[in-house]
Amino acid sequence: MVKIGLTGGIGSGKSYVAGLLAQLGIPVYDSDANARRLTVSDSGIVAGLNGLLGADVVSDGVLDRRMLADYLFSDPDHARRVNAIVHPRVLSDFEEWAERCEGSAFCVFESAILFETGFNRHMDVAVCVDAPLDVRIRRCMERDGMPEHKVLERIASQMDQSGKCSLADFVIVNDGERDLQPQILELLEYCKKIS
C-alpha cells in the first residue's frame, strides 16, 4: 500500500482534495480529528499531558482547552513538549489504522503540519495542495467568517506555502480554475509507479 501524506496551508483546499480521494474509495486518516480524539482517550497522552500541566488538563475524557492554550502560548518550548507527547501516538495510531486498510492500493494521511512534524518521513509520497494567496484568504473568510487580518495572522503562523510545495513530491493546484480530477488521477498514476 502506498501511504500518501496530504498537506496544504489554510484555505488551500486540502480537506476538499482529501474528500475527493475518499469518494474514489481511498481510505483517508484525518490527523487533526484523530489527534483530538487521542488527546482525551489515549492513556499515554492523558498521563503525559497531566504530568506536564497538572492532573486537571484532561479529566474524565474532557480536555481543558484554555489551560492547554495558555501553556502552549506562554513559552515557545512548550509546544515542542506537548508535540513530543501527542505526535508519536498519532503516528502509531495511523500505522495501526493503515494496517486495517489492507487490500487498498493507497491510503491518505491528511495533516496540515506534515512537514513540520516530520510525518512526511513516514509516507511514500508527500502531496501539497496549493492555491494562490488571494484565493486562500477569500475561502477562509467565506468558510470561517473570519476578517482578513485574522486569516493573514493564521497564514503567517504556518509554514510558508511555497516551502511546503518545494518539499512535496507532488503538487495539486486548487485555484478554482484547474480541474482537480485529472490532477488526482495523475497523482494516483504517480503513486502506482513507486509502489
N, CA, C and O atoms as a DFTB+ gen file, in Angstrom:
780 C
 N C O
     1  1       0.834      -1.189       0.000
     2  2       0.000       0.000       0.000
     3  2       0.877       1.250       0.000
     4  3       1.848       1.333       0.752
     5  1       0.535       2.211      -0.836
     6  2       1.255       3.478      -0.896
     7  2       0.612       4.436       0.102
     8  3      -0.589       4.699       0.048
     9  1       1.434       4.949       1.010
    10  2       0.957       5.909       2.002
    11  2       1.204       7.316       1.470
    12  3       2.341       7.717       1.223
    13  1       0.105       8.054       1.301
    14  2       0.156       9.400       0.740
    15  2      -0.022      10.404       1.872
    16  3      -1.058      10.414       2.537
    17  1       0.970      11.237       2.091
    18  2       0.842      12.333       3.046
    19  2       0.301      13.540       2.318
    20  3       0.896      13.997       1.343
    21  1      -0.831      14.066       2.784
    22  2      -1.509      15.179       2.106
    23  2      -1.502      16.398       3.013
    24  3      -1.961      16.336       4.153
    25  1      -0.981      17.504       2.505
    26  2      -0.905      18.724       3.302
    27  2      -1.242      19.937       2.443
    28  3      -1.485      19.825       1.241
    29  1      -1.249      21.085       3.084
    30  2      -1.525      22.354       2.407
    31  2      -1.874      23.381       3.460
    32  3      -2.409      23.039       4.516
    33  1      -1.579      24.622       3.183
    34  2      -1.873      25.695       4.125
    35  2      -3.354      25.964       4.239
    36  3      -4.147      25.486       3.428
    37  1      -3.727      26.735       5.255
    38  2      -5.120      27.083       5.485
    39  2      -5.719      27.706       4.219
    40  3      -5.124      28.591       3.604
    41  1      -6.901      27.228       3.846
    42  2      -7.594      27.745       2.674
    43  2      -7.147      27.164       1.346
    44  3      -7.668      27.543       0.297
    45  1      -6.184      26.245       1.379
    46  2      -5.696      25.666       0.121
    47  2      -6.680      24.649      -0.454
    48  3      -6.678      24.388      -1.657
    49  1      -7.514      24.081       0.401
    50  2      -8.458      23.070      -0.059
    51  2      -7.975      21.653       0.182
    52  3      -8.424      20.719      -0.481
    53  1      -7.056      21.489       1.134
    54  2      -6.517      20.171       1.474
    55  2      -7.630      19.193       1.853
    56  3      -7.649      18.060       1.374
    57  1      -8.540      19.620       2.697
    58  2      -9.628      18.729       3.135
    59  2     -10.581      18.414       1.985
    60  3     -11.133      17.317       1.906
    61  1     -10.767      19.381       1.100
    62  2     -11.615      19.143      -0.070
    63  2     -10.997      18.066      -0.958
    64  3     -11.697      17.165      -1.419
    65  1      -9.694      18.154      -1.198
    66  2      -8.995      17.154      -2.007
    67  2      -9.050      15.795      -1.304
    68  3      -9.241      14.767      -1.953
    69  1      -8.883      15.792       0.027
    70  2      -8.988      14.539       0.784
    71  2     -10.368      13.916       0.590
    72  3     -10.492      12.697       0.468
    73  1     -11.394      14.746       0.562
    74  2     -12.757      14.259       0.329
    75  2     -12.919      13.649      -1.059
    76  3     -13.606      12.639      -1.218
    77  1     -12.292      14.255      -2.060
    78  2     -12.353      13.704      -3.417
    79  2     -11.653      12.349      -3.478
    80  3     -12.117      11.435      -4.160
    81  1     -10.539      12.222      -2.766
    82  2      -9.839      10.936      -2.719
    83  2     -10.700       9.889      -2.007
    84  3     -10.746       8.731      -2.422
    85  1     -11.371      10.297      -0.948
    86  2     -12.258       9.372      -0.230
    87  2     -13.412       8.922      -1.120
    88  3     -13.842       7.771      -1.045
    89  1     -13.915       9.827      -1.963
    90  2     -15.001       9.464      -2.887
    91  2     -14.559       8.394      -3.880
    92  3     -15.384       7.654      -4.416
    93  1     -13.258       8.318      -4.118
    94  2     -12.722       7.286      -5.011
    95  2     -12.498       5.965      -4.271
    96  3     -12.003       4.996      -4.847
    97  1     -12.868       5.941      -2.995
    98  2     -12.717       4.729      -2.201
    99  2     -11.366       4.594      -1.510
   100  3     -11.037       3.534      -0.979
   101  1     -10.595       5.657      -1.520
   102  2      -9.284       5.628      -0.880
   103  2      -9.456       6.009       0.593
   104  3     -10.015       7.064       0.891
   105  1      -8.988       5.170       1.513
   106  2      -9.116       5.498       2.934
   107  2      -8.313       6.748       3.294
   108  3      -7.167       6.904       2.874
   109  1      -8.936       7.641       4.082
   110  2      -8.296       8.892       4.488
   111  2      -8.280       8.974       6.013
   112  3      -9.313       8.814       6.663
   113  1      -7.109       9.222       6.568
   114  2      -6.910       9.403       8.008
   115  2      -6.758      10.896       8.274
   116  3      -5.788      11.511       7.830
   117  1      -7.708      11.479       8.993
   118  2      -7.673      12.900       9.343
   119  2      -6.859      13.039      10.626
   120  3      -7.353      12.737      11.713
   121  1      -5.620      13.493      10.505
   122  2      -4.731      13.525      11.675
   123  2      -5.208      14.513      12.731
   124  3      -5.033      14.262      13.923
   125  1      -5.808      15.635      12.321
   126  2      -6.290      16.602      13.310
   127  2      -7.415      16.002      14.153
   128  3      -7.391      16.083      15.381
   129  1      -8.392      15.404      13.488
   130  2      -9.518      14.808      14.209
   131  2      -9.048      13.671      15.113
   132  3      -9.514      13.534      16.244
   133  1      -8.135      12.867      14.612
   134  2      -7.643      11.751      15.418
   135  2      -6.758      12.221      16.563
   136  3      -6.752      11.602      17.626
   137  1      -6.009      13.303      16.369
   138  2      -5.218      13.860      17.470
   139  2      -6.141      14.358      18.583
   140  3      -5.851      14.163      19.764
   141  1      -7.244      14.996      18.213
   142  2      -8.211      15.459      19.230
   143  2      -8.792      14.264      19.984
   144  3      -8.926      14.302      21.208
   145  1      -9.137      13.205      19.249
   146  2      -9.690      12.000      19.881
   147  2      -8.682      11.374      20.832
   148  3      -9.013      11.045      21.971
   149  1      -7.452      11.212      20.360
   150  2      -6.417      10.565      21.167
   151  2      -6.037      11.389      22.392
   152  3      -5.696      10.831      23.435
   153  1      -6.094      12.708      22.272
   154  2      -5.708      13.579      23.381
   155  2      -6.543      13.320      24.626
   156  3      -6.055      13.476      25.745
   157  1      -7.800      12.924      24.439
   158  2      -8.662      12.673      25.597
   159  2      -8.900      11.192      25.865
   160  3      -9.478      10.835      26.892
   161  1      -8.460      10.321      24.946
   162  2      -8.779       8.892      25.119
   163  2      -7.557       7.992      25.292
   164  3      -7.675       6.904      25.855
   165  1      -6.408       8.417      24.827
   166  2      -5.210       7.584      24.903
   167  2      -4.550       7.754      26.273
   168  3      -4.191       8.867      26.657
   169  1      -4.393       6.657      27.003
   170  2      -3.886       6.748      28.379
   171  2      -2.477       7.339      28.436
   172  3      -2.152       8.065      29.376
   173  1      -1.635       7.037      27.437
   174  2      -0.282       7.585      27.426
   175  2      -0.275       9.092      27.230
   176  3       0.495       9.796      27.885
   177  1      -1.120       9.597      26.341
   178  2      -1.201      11.042      26.112
   179  2      -1.790      11.729      27.339
   180  3      -1.276      12.749      27.798
   181  1      -2.875      11.158      27.864
   182  2      -3.518      11.755      29.043
   183  2      -2.518      11.841      30.197
   184  3      -2.406      12.882      30.845
   185  1      -1.797      10.755      30.453
   186  2      -0.803      10.755      31.541
   187  2       0.304      11.763      31.262
   188  3       0.742      12.473      32.168
   189  1       0.757      11.828      30.015
   190  2       1.820      12.771      29.664
   191  2       1.400      14.211      29.832
   192  3       2.146      15.014      30.392
   193  1       0.197      14.557      29.349
   194  2      -0.282      15.930      29.475
   195  2      -0.564      16.288      30.925
   196  3      -0.222      17.382      31.376
   197  1      -1.183      15.375      31.652
   198  2      -1.463      15.649      33.058
   199  2      -0.166      15.776      33.859
   200  3      -0.087      16.572      34.794
   201  1       0.847      14.992      33.493
   202  2       2.140      15.116      34.160
   203  2       2.820      16.431      33.843
   204  3       3.527      16.989      34.682
   205  1       2.610      16.921      32.645
   206  2       3.238      18.160      32.197
   207  2       2.529      19.400      32.737
   208  3       3.176      20.353      33.171
   209  1       1.192      19.381      32.708
   210  2       0.415      20.576      33.044
   211  2      -0.337      20.479      34.365
   212  3      -0.802      21.492      34.888
   213  1      -0.459      19.281      34.907
   214  2      -1.265      19.108      36.109
   215  2      -2.433      18.196      35.821
   216  3      -2.885      18.086      34.681
   217  1      -2.918      17.546      36.852
   218  2      -3.902      16.477      36.700
   219  2      -5.249      16.937      36.161
   220  3      -6.101      16.102      35.857
   221  1      -5.461      18.228      36.036
   222  2      -6.775      18.703      35.599
   223  2      -6.861      19.015      34.112
   224  3      -7.949      19.333      33.633
   225  1      -5.774      18.941      33.364
   226  2      -5.843      19.338      31.962
   227  2      -6.702      18.365      31.154
   228  3      -7.419      18.789      30.248
   229  1      -6.641      17.062      31.469
   230  2      -7.560      16.091      30.875
   231  2      -8.192      15.346      32.038
   232  3      -7.516      14.647      32.793
   233  1      -9.497      15.509      32.166
   234  2     -10.217      14.880      33.271
   235  2     -11.525      14.301      32.756
   236  3     -12.308      15.001      32.115
   237  1     -11.759      13.036      33.032
   238  2     -12.991      12.348      32.609
   239  2     -13.245      12.501      31.110
   240  3     -14.378      12.713      30.679
   241  1     -12.166      12.389      30.317
   242  2     -12.304      12.441      28.866
   243  2     -12.542      13.823      28.296
   244  3     -12.927      13.955      27.134
   245  1     -12.318      14.865      29.101
   246  2     -12.527      16.238      28.641
   247  2     -11.210      17.005      28.772
   248  3     -10.577      16.998      29.827
   249  1     -10.813      17.659      27.693
   250  2      -9.591      18.463      27.666
   251  2      -9.917      19.896      28.042
   252  3     -10.836      20.494      27.483
   253  1      -9.170      20.451      28.986
   254  2      -9.292      21.861      29.327
   255  2      -8.495      22.637      28.276
   256  3      -7.295      22.863      28.430
   257  1      -9.177      23.033      27.222
   258  2      -8.515      23.674      26.084
   259  2      -7.865      25.006      26.474
   260  3      -6.797      25.355      25.970
   261  1      -8.504      25.728      27.357
   262  2      -7.942      27.015      27.779
   263  2      -6.621      26.802      28.519
   264  3      -5.648      27.515      28.271
   265  1      -6.583      25.823      29.427
   266  2      -5.351      25.539      30.167
   267  2      -4.235      25.132      29.207
   268  3      -3.095      25.579      29.336
   269  1      -4.583      24.266      28.230
   270  2      -3.585      23.826      27.259
   271  2      -3.099      25.004      26.415
   272  3      -1.899      25.149      26.181
   273  1      -4.034      25.848      25.957
   274  2      -3.661      27.007      25.126
   275  2      -2.780      27.974      25.905
   276  3      -1.794      28.482      25.372
   277  1      -3.132      28.232      27.172
   278  2      -2.313      29.131      27.991
   279  2      -0.894      28.591      28.117
   280  3       0.074      29.349      28.061
   281  1      -0.779      27.281      28.285
   282  2       0.539      26.658      28.396
   283  2       1.304      26.770      27.075
   284  3       2.474      27.154      27.052
   285  1       0.629      26.431      25.985
   286  2       1.282      26.437      24.673
   287  2       1.825      27.813      24.301
   288  3       2.922      27.927      23.754
   289  1       1.053      28.854      24.600
   290  2       1.442      30.188      24.142
   291  2       2.294      30.950      25.157
   292  3       2.694      32.083      24.891
   293  1       2.577      30.354      26.307
   294  2       3.380      31.051      27.313
   295  2       4.886      30.893      27.079
   296  3       5.686      31.645      27.636
   297  1       5.269      29.909      26.249
   298  2       6.690      29.662      26.019
   299  2       6.837      28.873      24.721
   300  3       6.151      27.869      24.532
   301  1       7.719      29.310      23.828
   302  2       7.865      28.589      22.550
   303  2       8.254      27.118      22.717
   304  3       7.917      26.290      21.870
   305  1       8.949      26.791      23.784
   306  2       9.378      25.419      24.004
   307  2       8.225      24.503      24.445
   308  3       8.322      23.280      24.345
   309  1       7.150      25.104      24.927
   310  2       6.025      24.306      25.421
   311  2       5.355      23.501      24.309
   312  3       4.946      22.361      24.531
   313  1       5.241      24.080      23.124
   314  2       4.627      23.352      22.000
   315  2       5.448      22.106      21.676
   316  3       4.889      21.050      21.381
   317  1       6.766      22.229      21.731
   318  2       7.630      21.077      21.472
   319  2       7.362      19.969      22.486
   320  3       7.323      18.792      22.128
   321  1       7.182      20.342      23.736
   322  2       6.924      19.347      24.781
   323  2       5.592      18.636      24.572
   324  3       5.502      17.415      24.698
   325  1       4.555      19.416      24.251
   326  2       3.237      18.816      24.011
   327  2       3.279      17.930      22.766
   328  3       2.744      16.821      22.765
   329  1       3.916      18.426      21.712
   330  2       4.011      17.651      20.475
   331  2       4.755      16.339      20.683
   332  3       4.418      15.326      20.070
   333  1       5.769      16.357      21.551
   334  2       6.535      15.135      21.829
   335  2       5.668      14.076      22.509
   336  3       5.968      12.884      22.441
   337  1       4.607      14.509      23.156
   338  2       3.674      13.571      23.793
   339  2       2.633      13.086      22.781
   340  3       2.331      11.894      22.716
   341  1       2.094      14.007      22.001
   342  2       0.943      13.694      21.132
   343  2       1.356      13.085      19.790
   344  3       0.776      12.081      19.374
   345  1       2.341      13.667      19.105
   346  2       2.643      13.260      17.729
   347  2       3.080      11.801      17.568
   348  3       2.629      11.150      16.625
   349  1       3.924      11.263      18.429
   350  2       4.281       9.845      18.243
   351  2       3.074       8.910      18.339
   352  3       3.003       7.899      17.640
   353  1       2.145       9.253      19.197
   354  2       0.945       8.405      19.331
   355  2       0.031       8.548      18.119
   356  3      -0.583       7.570      17.692
   357  1      -0.068       9.746      17.561
   358  2      -0.860       9.929      16.332
   359  2      -0.250       9.095      15.211
   360  3      -0.975       8.438      14.464
   361  1       1.062       9.115      15.089
   362  2       1.723       8.334      14.046
   363  2       1.476       6.843      14.238
   364  3       1.175       6.141      13.273
   365  1       1.598       6.347      15.464
   366  2       1.366       4.911      15.684
   367  2      -0.099       4.554      15.465
   368  3      -0.404       3.456      15.000
   369  1      -1.012       5.474      15.796
   370  2      -2.439       5.234      15.536
   371  2      -2.683       5.143      14.029
   372  3      -3.446       4.296      13.566
   373  1      -2.027       6.025      13.269
   374  2      -2.137       5.968      11.807
   375  2      -1.612       4.642      11.275
   376  3      -2.246       4.015      10.426
   377  1      -0.455       4.213      11.771
   378  2       0.126       2.950      11.305
   379  2      -0.811       1.772      11.590
   380  3      -0.972       0.887      10.750
   381  1      -1.423       1.765      12.770
   382  2      -2.392       0.707      13.116
   383  2      -3.604       0.774      12.191
   384  3      -4.096      -0.249      11.715
   385  1      -4.077       1.997      11.944
   386  2      -5.224       2.205      11.059
   387  2      -4.885       1.749       9.633
   388  3      -5.702       1.104       8.976
   389  1      -3.687       2.084       9.161
   390  2      -3.281       1.714       7.798
   391  2      -3.242       0.201       7.630
   392  3      -3.590      -0.315       6.568
   393  1      -2.824      -0.505       8.662
   394  2      -2.813      -1.971       8.595
   395  2      -4.215      -2.528       8.410
   396  3      -4.396      -3.554       7.754
   397  1      -5.201      -1.861       8.982
   398  2      -6.596      -2.302       8.831
   399  2      -7.154      -1.975       7.445
   400  3      -8.226      -2.456       7.078
   401  1      -6.433      -1.162       6.681
   402  2      -6.868      -0.796       5.325
   403  2      -6.299      -1.759       4.294
   404  3      -6.260      -1.458       3.101
   405  1      -5.858      -2.915       4.764
   406  2      -5.269      -3.916       3.883
   407  2      -6.206      -4.189       2.709
   408  3      -7.422      -4.278       2.874
   409  1      -5.633      -4.316       1.555
   410  2      -6.432      -4.542       0.350
   411  2      -6.600      -3.281      -0.473
   412  3      -6.968      -3.347      -1.646
   413  1      -6.332      -2.127       0.134
   414  2      -6.393      -0.866      -0.599
   415  2      -5.007      -0.571      -1.173
   416  3      -3.996      -0.788      -0.504
   417  1      -4.963      -0.083      -2.397
   418  2      -3.678       0.222      -3.024
   419  2      -3.033       1.468      -2.417
   420  3      -1.811       1.620      -2.431
   421  1      -3.891       2.370      -1.874
   422  2      -3.416       3.630      -1.323
   423  2      -4.141       3.921      -0.012
   424  3      -5.239       3.420       0.230
   425  1      -3.520       4.721       0.813
   426  2      -4.214       5.353       1.927
   427  2      -3.630       6.751       2.079
   428  3      -2.508       7.019       1.649
   429  1      -4.406       7.638       2.696
   430  2      -4.024       9.047       2.796
   431  2      -3.931       9.458       4.260
   432  3      -4.818       9.168       5.063
   433  1      -2.843      10.136       4.587
   434  2      -2.653      10.749       5.899
   435  2      -2.785      12.246       5.697
   436  3      -1.868      12.886       5.182
   437  1      -3.920      12.815       6.097
   438  2      -4.165      14.246       5.905
   439  2      -3.660      15.007       7.126
   440  3      -4.081      14.732       8.249
   441  1      -2.764      15.959       6.911
   442  2      -2.178      16.711       8.023
   443  2      -1.751      18.096       7.568
   444  3      -1.034      18.241       6.578
   445  1      -2.196      19.112       8.298
   446  2      -1.792      20.481       7.996
   447  2      -0.314      20.697       8.294
   448  3       0.306      21.609       7.746
   449  1       0.257      19.852       9.168
   450  2       1.645      20.037       9.607
   451  2       2.499      18.814       9.251
   452  3       3.314      18.360      10.054
   453  1       2.304      18.303       8.066
   454  2       3.006      17.099       7.605
   455  2       4.519      17.249       7.679
   456  3       5.211      16.363       8.182
   457  1       5.034      18.372       7.178
   458  2       6.480      18.587       7.143
   459  2       7.009      19.079       8.491
   460  3       8.101      18.698       8.914
   461  1       6.228      19.925       9.156
   462  2       6.654      20.493      10.420
   463  2       6.885      19.415      11.492
   464  3       7.754      19.563      12.351
   465  1       6.112      18.351      11.431
   466  2       6.196      17.272      12.424
   467  2       7.172      16.175      12.026
   468  3       7.578      15.363      12.857
   469  1       7.547      16.155      10.746
   470  2       8.367      15.058      10.241
   471  2       7.544      13.846       9.855
   472  3       8.107      12.806       9.516
   473  1       6.214      13.955       9.899
   474  2       5.354      12.846       9.496
   475  2       5.620      12.444       8.049
   476  3       5.430      11.287       7.676
   477  1       6.063      13.410       7.229
   478  2       6.320      13.114       5.816
   479  2       7.355      11.998       5.642
   480  3       7.332      11.278       4.644
   481  1       8.264      11.856       6.620
   482  2       9.287      10.815       6.517
   483  2       8.707       9.404       6.640
   484  3       9.388       8.421       6.348
   485  1       7.468       9.310       7.066
   486  2       6.801       8.012       7.225
   487  2       5.829       7.729       6.080
   488  3       5.105       6.733       6.099
   489  1       5.823       8.605       5.094
   490  2       4.941       8.463       3.936
   491  2       5.767       8.068       2.713
   492  3       6.970       8.322       2.645
   493  1       5.094       7.443       1.755
   494  2       5.758       7.103       0.496
   495  2       5.762       8.284      -0.463
   496  3       6.690       8.451      -1.255
   497  1       4.708       9.108      -0.385
   498  2       4.558      10.266      -1.269
   499  2       4.024      11.424      -0.435
   500  3       3.070      11.259       0.325
   501  1       4.640      12.592      -0.579
   502  2       4.154      13.809       0.081
   503  2       3.502      14.697      -0.966
   504  3       4.114      15.036      -1.979
   505  1       2.241      15.072      -0.707
   506  2       1.463      15.872      -1.654
   507  2       1.069      17.182      -0.982
   508  3       0.603      17.185       0.157
   509  1       1.256      18.285      -1.683
   510  2       0.827      19.583      -1.183
   511  2      -0.272      20.128      -2.084
   512  3      -0.128      20.171      -3.306
   513  1      -1.370      20.541      -1.464
   514  2      -2.442      21.226      -2.193
   515  2      -2.131      22.713      -2.129
   516  3      -1.922      23.268      -1.050
   517  1      -2.101      23.349      -3.286
   518  2      -1.696      24.748      -3.378
   519  2      -2.813      25.585      -3.991
   520  3      -3.603      25.104      -4.803
   521  1      -2.856      26.843      -3.582
   522  2      -3.793      27.815      -4.154
   523  2      -3.186      29.194      -3.968
   524  3      -2.423      29.411      -3.026
   525  1      -3.514      30.133      -4.854
   526  2      -2.987      31.494      -4.699
   527  2      -3.443      32.107      -3.373
   528  3      -4.509      31.772      -2.856
   529  1      -2.633      32.998      -2.837
   530  2      -2.908      33.599      -1.539
   531  2      -4.276      34.268      -1.489
   532  3      -5.004      34.098      -0.512
   533  1      -4.642      35.029      -2.528
   534  2      -5.933      35.721      -2.503
   535  2      -7.099      34.735      -2.461
   536  3      -8.120      35.008      -1.830
   537  1      -6.952      33.602      -3.121
   538  2      -7.992      32.573      -3.108
   539  2      -8.089      31.959      -1.708
   540  3      -9.189      31.737      -1.201
   541  1      -6.955      31.690      -1.093
   542  2      -6.931      31.114       0.252
   543  2      -7.588      32.059       1.254
   544  3      -8.375      31.631       2.098
   545  1      -7.260      33.340       1.154
   546  2      -7.848      34.336       2.066
   547  2      -9.357      34.374       1.884
   548  3     -10.103      34.323       2.862
   549  1      -9.812      34.464       0.636
   550  2     -11.244      34.531       0.363
   551  2     -11.977      33.300       0.898
   552  3     -13.037      33.423       1.510
   553  1     -11.404      32.103       0.662
   554  2     -12.046      30.876       1.141
   555  2     -12.206      30.876       2.656
   556  3     -13.260      30.515       3.181
   557  1     -11.147      31.286       3.351
   558  2     -11.206      31.294       4.825
   559  2     -12.215      32.309       5.326
   560  3     -12.947      32.037       6.278
   561  1     -12.263      33.466       4.703
   562  2     -13.214      34.491       5.116
   563  2     -14.645      33.994       4.920
   564  3     -15.502      34.202       5.779
   565  1     -14.901      33.335       3.781
   566  2     -16.246      32.824       3.495
   567  2     -16.596      31.627       4.375
   568  3     -17.704      31.544       4.903
   569  1     -15.648      30.699       4.533
   570  2     -15.906      29.461       5.271
   571  2     -16.012      29.698       6.772
   572  3     -16.916      29.181       7.428
   573  1     -15.083      30.484       7.313
   574  2     -14.989      30.627       8.764
   575  2     -15.544      31.945       9.283
   576  3     -15.621      32.150      10.494
   577  1     -15.929      32.837       8.384
   578  2     -16.438      34.137       8.811
   579  2     -15.377      34.985       9.498
   580  3     -15.696      35.842      10.322
   581  1     -14.118      34.746       9.160
   582  2     -13.011      35.481       9.787
   583  2     -12.715      36.748       8.996
   584  3     -12.820      36.758       7.770
   585  1     -12.344      37.817       9.700
   586  2     -11.892      39.009       8.969
   587  2     -10.532      38.730       8.330
   588  3      -9.798      37.842       8.763
   589  1     -10.215      39.498       7.303
   590  2      -8.992      39.263       6.533
   591  2      -7.744      39.280       7.412
   592  3      -6.858      38.445       7.226
   593  1      -7.654      40.208       8.363
   594  2      -6.440      40.297       9.182
   595  2      -6.238      39.039      10.028
   596  3      -5.101      38.645      10.286
   597  1      -7.333      38.405      10.462
   598  2      -7.217      37.154      11.233
   599  2      -6.736      36.014      10.333
   600  3      -5.914      35.195      10.744
   601  1      -7.249      35.969       9.116
   602  2      -6.802      34.946       8.165
   603  2      -5.306      35.113       7.904
   604  3      -4.559      34.135       7.886
   605  1      -4.877      36.352       7.705
   606  2      -3.459      36.617       7.446
   607  2      -2.585      36.234       8.648
   608  3      -1.461      35.762       8.472
   609  1      -3.098      36.435       9.865
   610  2      -2.364      36.008      11.065
   611  2      -2.177      34.492      11.070
   612  3      -1.092      33.993      11.367
   613  1      -3.243      33.769      10.738
   614  2      -3.154      32.304      10.716
   615  2      -2.184      31.832       9.648
   616  3      -1.390      30.921       9.881
   617  1      -2.247      32.451       8.478
   618  2      -1.338      32.083       7.391
   619  2       0.110      32.343       7.820
   620  3       0.999      31.529       7.569
   621  1       0.331      33.491       8.469
   622  2       1.690      33.851       8.906
   623  2       2.224      32.890       9.964
   624  3       3.436      32.716      10.092
   625  1       1.316      32.263      10.727
   626  2       1.762      31.350      11.788
   627  2       2.104      29.963      11.245
   628  3       2.687      29.143      11.954
   629  1       1.743      29.702       9.988
   630  2       2.007      28.397       9.382
   631  2       3.303      28.430       8.573
   632  3       3.835      29.491       8.248
   633  1       3.783      27.238       8.265
   634  2       4.941      27.118       7.378
   635  2       4.590      27.748       6.033
   636  3       3.463      27.624       5.554
   637  1       5.553      28.416       5.440
   638  2       5.357      29.071       4.156
   639  2       4.853      28.071       3.113
   640  3       5.404      26.979       2.971
   641  1       3.812      28.452       2.393
   642  2       3.190      27.559       1.412
   643  2       4.164      27.151       0.311
   644  3       4.160      25.997      -0.119
   645  1       4.997      28.084      -0.150
   646  2       5.950      27.725      -1.202
   647  2       6.980      26.730      -0.673
   648  3       7.468      25.877      -1.415
   649  1       7.309      26.846       0.622
   650  2       8.210      25.880       1.245
   651  2       7.611      24.489       1.273
   652  3       8.295      23.498       1.017
   653  1       6.314      24.423       1.589
   654  2       5.631      23.117       1.582
   655  2       5.642      22.513       0.184
   656  3       5.920      21.327       0.006
   657  1       5.336      23.346      -0.802
   658  2       5.304      22.850      -2.185
   659  2       6.677      22.359      -2.634
   660  3       6.785      21.369      -3.357
   661  1       7.719      23.057      -2.202
   662  2       9.061      22.649      -2.624
   663  2       9.484      21.326      -1.996
   664  3      10.295      20.602      -2.574
   665  1       8.950      21.002      -0.830
   666  2       9.266      19.736      -0.166
   667  2       8.414      18.569      -0.673
   668  3       8.767      17.405      -0.480
   669  1       7.303      18.887      -1.314
   670  2       6.365      17.860      -1.758
   671  2       6.888      17.106      -2.985
   672  3       7.632      17.645      -3.804
   673  1       6.476      15.856      -3.080
   674  2       6.770      15.058      -4.275
   675  2       5.804      15.401      -5.406
   676  3       6.116      15.226      -6.584
   677  1       4.624      15.893      -5.025
   678  2       3.572      16.151      -5.998
   679  2       2.751      17.329      -5.491
   680  3       2.452      17.407      -4.300
   681  1       2.381      18.253      -6.391
   682  2       1.576      19.419      -6.028
   683  2       0.270      19.383      -6.807
   684  3       0.262      19.198      -8.023
   685  1      -0.828      19.562      -6.091
   686  2      -2.153      19.688      -6.710
   687  2      -2.555      21.154      -6.612
   688  3      -2.595      21.721      -5.520
   689  1      -2.848      21.758      -7.743
   690  2      -3.233      23.171      -7.778
   691  2      -4.748      23.265      -7.675
   692  3      -5.473      22.777      -8.541
   693  1      -5.216      23.899      -6.602
   694  2      -6.649      24.040      -6.342
   695  2      -6.999      25.528      -6.353
   696  3      -7.366      26.108      -5.332
   697  1      -6.874      26.125      -7.533
   698  2      -7.092      27.563      -7.672
   699  2      -8.518      27.923      -8.070
   700  3      -8.829      29.097      -8.268
   701  1      -9.388      26.918      -8.189
   702  2     -10.770      27.178      -8.583
   703  2     -10.951      27.227     -10.087
   704  3     -12.076      27.344     -10.571
   705  1      -9.864      27.140     -10.829
   706  2      -9.934      27.179     -12.288
   707  2      -9.528      25.849     -12.909
   708  3     -10.186      25.365     -13.829
   709  1      -8.455      25.263     -12.414
   710  2      -7.997      23.982     -12.952
   711  2      -8.833      22.849     -12.375
   712  3      -9.187      22.848     -11.196
   713  1      -9.137      21.893     -13.229
   714  2      -9.923      20.737     -12.815
   715  2      -9.081      19.851     -11.895
   716  3      -7.932      19.528     -12.198
   717  1      -9.669      19.476     -10.786
   718  2      -8.938      18.665      -9.815
   719  2      -8.881      17.187     -10.200
   720  3      -7.897      16.513      -9.896
   721  1      -9.914      16.677     -10.858
   722  2      -9.972      15.248     -11.156
   723  2      -8.774      14.757     -11.966
   724  3      -8.184      13.740     -11.602
   725  1      -8.386      15.439     -13.055
   726  2      -7.206      14.969     -13.797
   727  2      -5.934      15.001     -12.946
   728  3      -5.074      14.131     -13.083
   729  1      -5.814      15.996     -12.072
   730  2      -4.639      16.080     -11.205
   731  2      -4.604      14.918     -10.208
   732  3      -3.544      14.362      -9.922
   733  1      -5.779      14.563      -9.687
   734  2      -5.850      13.441      -8.742
   735  2      -5.522      12.137      -9.458
   736  3      -4.805      11.296      -8.916
   737  1      -6.036      11.965     -10.659
   738  2      -5.721      10.753     -11.425
   739  2      -4.229      10.693     -11.754
   740  3      -3.629       9.619     -11.741
   741  1      -3.636      11.848     -12.048
   742  2      -2.198      11.898     -12.314
   743  2      -1.421      11.527     -11.043
   744  3      -0.415      10.821     -11.109
   745  1      -1.894      12.007      -9.892
   746  2      -1.261      11.645      -8.618
   747  2      -1.303      10.134      -8.399
   748  3      -0.301       9.531      -8.016
   749  1      -2.452       9.532      -8.640
   750  2      -2.583       8.092      -8.417
   751  2      -1.703       7.302      -9.383
   752  3      -1.150       6.267      -9.009
   753  1      -1.570       7.777     -10.615
   754  2      -0.644       7.129     -11.562
   755  2       0.788       7.255     -11.061
   756  3       1.566       6.305     -11.151
   757  1       1.133       8.420     -10.537
   758  2       2.460       8.647      -9.980
   759  2       2.703       7.664      -8.830
   760  3       3.783       7.084      -8.723
   761  1       1.704       7.480      -7.979
   762  2       1.830       6.580      -6.827
   763  2       1.969       5.130      -7.258
   764  3       2.691       4.355      -6.630
   765  1       1.285       4.771      -8.317
   766  2       1.376       3.388      -8.817
   767  2       2.793       3.070      -9.255
   768  3       3.269       1.948      -9.080
   769  1       3.468       4.064      -9.829
   770  2       4.833       3.850     -10.332
   771  2       5.826       3.584      -9.200
   772  3       6.826       2.893      -9.398
   773  1       5.551       4.131      -8.016
   774  2       6.501       3.947      -6.926
   775  2       6.151       2.737      -6.047
   776  3       6.927       2.360      -5.169
   777  1       4.990       2.138      -6.285
   778  2       4.582       1.020      -5.423
   779  2       5.315      -0.262      -5.783
   780  3       5.090      -1.298      -5.157
